[in-house]
Amino acid sequence: MTSDSDLYVYVNNRKLRRGHTTGTCAAAASKAAALALLTQRPVDSVEIRTPKGIVLDLPVEDLTFDGDHARCAVRKDGGDDIDTTHGVLVYADVTKTECGTSIDGGVGVGRVTRKGLDQPPGNAAINRVPRAMIAEALADVSESCDYPGGLSTVISVPEGEAIAVRTFNPRLGIVGGISILGTSGIVEPMSETALVDTIRKEMDVRAAEGDRVLLVVPGNYGRDFSESIPGIDPDFAVKCSNFVGEMLDHACELHVDVVLVSNLGKIVKLAGGIMNTHSRNADSRMEILAANAAVAGADISVVREVMGCISTDDALEVLDRAGLIPAVSDLLMEKIEYHMNHRTGGSIRTSAVMFSSVYGLLGKTSLADAMLDEVREEIRRVSE
């Protein structure tokens, strides 16, 4: 029996409802379609055990069946962590075969075209855990129905191709639709896991294609600024969002080096050792800027004015009037270099480029220029 603690989780003192993944939907739809096919009876709902151990009773929609095949859908539920796939119908079309289990993707399920992802090029973008869930569901039905033959299931998402353009799939080399995902089978509200996994996958793709130095940006500001660096193609940049620490950890796993190009508002936090730059984790932008301004020789009135600023560009205006932007930037770059190397334990090379949308390039760490040259070489290699 599903308990209240299975259905809900408390995040920041809020009770939030869990959901279920597209992988769970695919497994449940496959199980329901197989039941209808082998029993020749309608199926209104189906129980599915997720890898997290939670058993869900999910309603079945749009069921059709005859003696040769059955098709039905289960609706994706994002709980209180609604994303682009919330509410979509995930279909399974199951047919009998002579032996074994076959799993493939149909309309709206992406196809892998690049190395480094969960599935090899050519496979449907149905990840390993959902594939295992589907196979287990089909095996359970075959056993309960004393069916000795095999079963084939094709997973489709009619809205998938339209949804995919709003996901990372095109950047990852997954074409034609969405991915069927899920490691626990459950969507955790406010979870950062899916985004971090996407960042890792993009890094995996770059590494699999032979890149040994990754150009990384937090977001669009960094991407746009990297376009102004001679010889740098922003399409080669991996976006790490706020997860600088997780990005560096995965770079160590892949044994690839990192050049981080970031605006001051994000990267200044690294100078204080803050590796998740989201404001709900830590801010301290003005404290870090004010402290380094003081070290650079700012008088107390400048320090107080910086502490009263709302944005880093406002703080730069104060430092500019005091003639301290170069000195403060140099101090920040030293500390950023230290904390990036401390996070990686020196197992890879790291460098950073810091800029402001108003004041332009502010500083670089000691290896930045040499590593940017290596990025240029990689871009040329791929472009030839």
N, C-alpha and C positions, 0 to 999 in steps of 0.2 A: 504493500500500500504506500502511495506517495504521501510523504509528510509535508507539513507546512514549511519545514526547514529545507526540503528539497526544492520547493517552488519559489522561495524568496531568499534574499540575502540582504544584509544590512551594510550599506556603504555610506560613510560620512553621516551616520545617525539617521539614514533614510531607509525605509523598507522598500526594496525594489524587487520586481518580479523577474525571475529567470525565464529564458526562452529556450528554444532548441535550434540546432544548426541545420544547414542545408544537407549535411551528411546524415543527420538523424532522419530528416524528411525522406531522403532517398532510400534509406534502409527500411523505414516504415512503409513507404509506398511499394517497395519491392516485396516486402513480406505480405502485404495485403493483396497485391496482384497475384502473387504465387498461391495464396490461400484460395482466392476466387477461382483461379485456373484449375487447381488440383481438386477442389471440392465441388466446383460448379455451383457455388452458392454465394450470395452477396455478402460483403464484409462492410460493416458500418464503421468499425474502429479497430485498431490493432495496438497491441502492447509491444513496446520496444525497450530493451535495456541498453542504456547508454554506457560508454566506457567509464563514466564517472560513477556508475552504479545506480543511477536513478532510473526507475522504470516509469515510462510515460505511456499513457493511453491516448492515442492520437486519432482524431476523426479522419475518415477516408472520404475523399471527394471525387466526383466525376468517374465513377467506376463503370467500366464496360468489360464484358468477357464473353468468350465462346469456348468451343472445345480446343482451340489452337493457341489462343493467347488471351491475356488480360492486361488492362491498363487502368491506372488510377493515380490519384495525386494526394499529397499531404502538404498542407500549407505551412510555410516557414513562419515562425513566431519569434521575433527578436526580443520578447519580453519588454523590459524598460530600457533596453539598449538598442533602439530601433536603428536599422541601417538600410542600405539600398535594397536589400533582398527581403526586408520585412513584408510579409503578406503574400509573397509570390507562391505559386503552386509548383511543386516539384513532382514531376511525373515519373512513373516507372512502367515500362512496357515489358511484360514477362512472357516468354515462350518456352516450350519444351524443347530439349535437345537430347541427343543420345546419352551424353555423360558430361560430368563436370559442371563448372559454373563460369559463365561469361558475363563480364560487366563492361559496358561501353557508354559513351555519351551520345546524345542525339541533339536535336534542335535546342539552341540556347545554352548548351554546355560547351565551354571553351575547349580548344585543342592546343596542346603544348607544342611550341615551335623552337624552344631554346633549351640548352642544357642548364643544369643547376637547380631545377625545380623539383618538387616532390615526385613528379612523374617524368619519364623520359620523353623526348620529342616524339610526336606522333600519337601519344596517348591522349585520351580524354582527360581533362583537368578534374578528375575525381581523385582526391588525395588518398593516401594509404589507409588512414583510419576509417574513413567512410567506406572504402572498398572492403575492408575487413568486416565492418558492420553489415554491409549488404550481403556478403558471402555467408556470414553467420546466420542472418535472417533467412536466407534461402535454404540453407542446410537444415535449420530447425523445422521449416515448413515441410520439406521433403521427408524428414524423419517422422514427423507427426502424421503425415498422410501415407506413410509406407510407399513413397514414390521412389523407384530405383534409378530413374533416369537423371538427366541433367537439366539445368535451367539457365536461360539467358535473359539478362535484364538490360534495357537501354534507358538511361536516365535523361530526361529532357526538362527544360524550363522554358516555356514559350516566350516569356518576357526577358529571357536571359541576355540575348544579344543587345537589346536596348539598354539594359541595366549595366552591362559590362563597360560601356563607355564612361561610366561614372566611377569606375573602380581602378585599381592599379594594374589590372590584367593586361591592357595594351602595352604598358611599359615593361611588363614581365615577359612578353612574348607569348601570351595566351590569347588566341584569336577565336572569335565567333561566339563568345558567351562568357558566362560566369564560371567560377570554380565551385566544386562541391567540396565543402570544407568541414572542419571540426575535429578537434583532438579529444575533447571530453564528451562531445555530443550535446553539450549544454552551452547556451549563450549566457555569460555572466554579465549582468548590468554594470555599466561603467568600466568594463574590462579594457585594459590597454593591450592585452595579449595579441589580439588580431592585428593591430597596427604594427606592433613590434615584429610579429611574424612576417608581415608584408615587407618590412624594411630588410629583415634577414634574407628573405627570398630574393629581393632585388640584388642584394650583395652577393648572394650565391650565384646568380646569373652572371654578374660581372666577373666573378672569380672563375667560373666555369669557362668563360670565353677568353680567359688568359690575362685579364687585367691584374696587374700586381700592385698598382697604386690606384686607389679609389678616390675620385673626386666626390665629396659629400657636402650637401647643403641642408640646412634645416627646412627650408621651404622656398617659396617663390622669390623672396627678396634675394636670397643667396644665389638662386638660379639666374636671376636677371643680372646680378652683378658679375657672375662668372662669365657671362656673355661678353662683358667688356674687357676681359683679360685676353690679350692676344693669343691666338692659337687654341683657345679653349672652346669646346662645343658644349653648351649647357645640357644637351640631350644625354650626355654621358654622366651627368651628376646623379648620384643616389640621394634621395630625400630621407633625412633621418628624423624629421619633426623635432620634438623635444627630447628624444631619446638618445642623447649623445653617448651616455655611458653604455647602454645596451649595444649601440652601434660599434663602439670601440671594443667591447667584449667579443662581439661576433667577428670583427676584423682579426682579432687575435686567434680565434678558432680557425679562420680561413688562411691565416698567415699572409694577409695582404696589408699594405701600408695605406695611410689615410691622409688626405689633404682636406681640411674642413674650411669652407668659405662661408662666413656668417656675418650678419649685421651685428653691430655693437649690442643691441638690445637683447640678443640671445647669448652671444659668446662672452659677454662681460661676466656672466654667472660662472663660467668655467674658471675665471681668475680667482674665484672663491671656492673652487672645488665642487661646485654644484653641477652634477652631471645629468639631471633631469631639469630642463629649463622651463617647465610649465610653472606658471605663477602660483598654482595651488600647492606646489611642493616647496618652493622658495622664491623669494624675489631678490632682495639685497643688492639690486643694481646700483642704487644711489649710495648705499653704504660702501660698496666696493670702489665706486668711482671717487667718493669723497675721501676714503682712506688713502687711495693711491695719489690723489691730488695733494694731500697733506705731505706724503712722502716726497712728492716732486717739488715741494716748496711753497704750496699755496698757503696764503694767510687764512686766518680763521673765518673771515667774512666770505671768502670763496668757498671754503669747505661747507659752511652753513648754507650758502646759496645752492650748492650742488645737492645737499641733502633735502632741500625744499623743492627740487625739480620733480616733475611728473614723468617726463620721458628722457631717454638718453640723449636725444638730439638737443633738448633744452639744456641738459647738463653740459654737452659739448659747447654750446654757445657761451656758457659761463666760463668754461676752461679756455675757449678761444680768446675771450676778452682778456684773460689773465696770461695768455701766451703759453699755455701748459698742455695743449693737445698732444704735441709730439712726445713730451716727457712722460705723460700719463699713459699714452698708448704703448710706449716702450716697456713700461712697468707691467702693464696688463699682458702684453705678449709673453714676457718672461714667465709670468705666473700661469698663463694658459698652457704654455709649453710644458711647464713643470707638472701641472695636474693631468694633462693628457698622457704624459709619459708615466706618471705615477699610476694611473688607471690601467695602463697596458703592461706595466712592469718592465718596460723597455723591450718587450718581445717583438714589437713591430716599430716602424718609424711613423711618427705623427708630425703633422704641421698644421698651421692655421693661417688664414687670411681674414683680417677684420676690417670692416668698412661701415660707413654711415651713408644713408640715403641722401643726406644733406651735405656732408663733408667729404664724401668719397673714401678712398683708401686711407685707412688709419695705421695699419701695421701688419707685419708678417713675422712669424716665428723663424728660427734660424735655418730650418731646412725647406721652407716653403718654396723658394724660387727653384731650387734643384728638383724638388718633387713635382712642381708644376711642369718643368721640362719633361719629366718622365710621363706625366699625363698627356702632354702634347704628342709624345712619341707613340703612346698607345692609341690615341685618336687617329694619328696618321696611319698606323698599322691597320686599324679596322677599316679606315676609309679607302685604302688602296684596293 
